[in-house]
Amino acid sequence: MISINTYAPVDMTAYAIVQINITNPEDYKEYLTQVTSIVEKYGGEYIVRGGKFEVMLGSWDYERTVVVKFPSYDVAMNWYHSEEYAPVRKIREDNSEGNLIIVEGK
């Protein structure tokens, strides 16, 4: 795993970027009904939530991509590790496979 840390202003926004394959669509629906309100509670805004895509370089092994914008890196980390999100995150983990990163951005 490569992690490159550079100086960034405290108020820099952050993004949760998720690549996902849903393995149990029926049970995954429960995740979808609960996650949005928790994301919004932490100031999150969905930028990408699935949709048409084409791989332009390399490989992309996931059927769904989600990008959520948060007010800051700390807020995004607080959302991910929050008590509210923990049981909902478990639903996602039990019914899908994929990757999730939180990264600072503009």
Secondary structure, 3 states (H helix, E strand, C coil): CCCCCCCCCCCCCEEEEEEEEECCHHHHHHHHHHHHHHHHHCCCEEEEECCCCCCCCCCCCCCEEEEEEECCHHHHHHHHCCCCHHHHHHHHHHHEEEEEEEEECC
